[in-house]
Amino acid sequence: MNTFAKARSKWVGVALIAIALIALPFALASVGTAWVRIANFAILYTFLALGLNIVVGFAGLLDLGYIAFYAVGAYAYALLASPHFGLHLPFWVILPIGGLVACVFGVLLGTPTLKLRGDYLAIVTLGFGEIVRIFLNNLSRPINITNGPQGISRIDPFRFGSFNFSRSETIFGLTFSGPIKYYYILLALLLLAILVNLRLQHSRIGRAWEAIREDEIAARAMGINTTHIKLLAFAMGASFGGIAGGMFAAIQEFISPESFVLVESVMVLSMVVLGGMGNVWGVVLGAVLLSFVPELLRYTVAPVQHALFGRTIIEPEVIRMLLFGLALVLMMLYRPAGLLPSAVRKRELARTNGSAE
């Protein structure tokens, strides 16, 4: 009976969460369409964080240039679904292509960095991210491939025949705006990404990544092909970034190299660290918090200052970054494993603290 009650309460909880997620965009739309767009970008960042978690959380490989794969996927979609080259392929064809191209770039990054770890790996991946951004910024001459700093505009949105995701439509008496329609397809892809991550974490490949993260020499001695397994981590993590980049290009309908700067990589890495490296649900929590909380501050800091002082003393962006930095410092001091750490990392930190004492 206890088992049946637990199973029933579990499914009741799942049903309530599903209802809340389905109703969320309409509740946000009642406040303002901007909040639905914020929710969409929160889903995109969660998708990115799940991809980076494969590299950083599962395999223990520090990657500071992850946003480069996001850029590759975005430009792959833009070039194949815009008037720039006159190609207008359907999105369900381009998204896998973007993921595949990003996967190839992941292998290209991973191959020369197989023997690097820690700070050296971070520096190399940081350089890779900047190289990709600079190339995108300059590949406009002598052949105009990326249109340089002007970016690519008039990118095709998602379409299913005559069903256009960028237009508002009324279905069963409910008005579905463009952002609301994108919300549901993004949510479906995110749930698929979570399922893939959970399956990977508990698979033989996931255990091999964990072994490499703990002790690469011991993992090699146990017969794990560390070269192939590390390249697989880079490739799979990059493919997530490529698919997310394609979705970003379709939603924005415009991209430029300035959307893929180093700060974006740092933000995605912070989401993984804040939530808990190696724990899928922790990463989801960290991504949601760092996506929504800054926007709440953006909308509340200025009015509060006007109410107290009659003018804006400190810009909302400055306060946002100050609080963001303070939150990271406090996390490193009091919860270094993250808000929802994986069981393995929690034991590791407890063991380390115990030996230090």
Buried (B, 14 or more C-beta within 10 A) or exposed (E): EEEEEEEEEEEEEEEEEEEEBEEBBBEBBEEEBEBBBBBBBBBBBBBBBBBBBBBBBBBBBBBBBBBBBBBBBBBBBBBBBBEBEEEEEBBEEBBBBBBBBBBBBBEEBBEEBBEBBEEEBBBBBBEBBBEBBEBBBEBBEEEEBBBBEEBBBEBBBBBEEEEBBBEEBEEEEEEBBBBBBBBBBBBEBBEEBBEBBEEBBEEEBBBBBBBBBEEBEEBBEEEBEBEEBBBBBBBBBBBBBBBBBBBBBBBBBBBBBEBBBBEBBBBBBBBBBBBBBBBBBBBBBBBBBBBBBBBEBBBEBBEEBEEEEEEEEEEBEEBBBEBBEEBBEEBEEEBEBBBBBBEBBBEBBEEEEEEEE
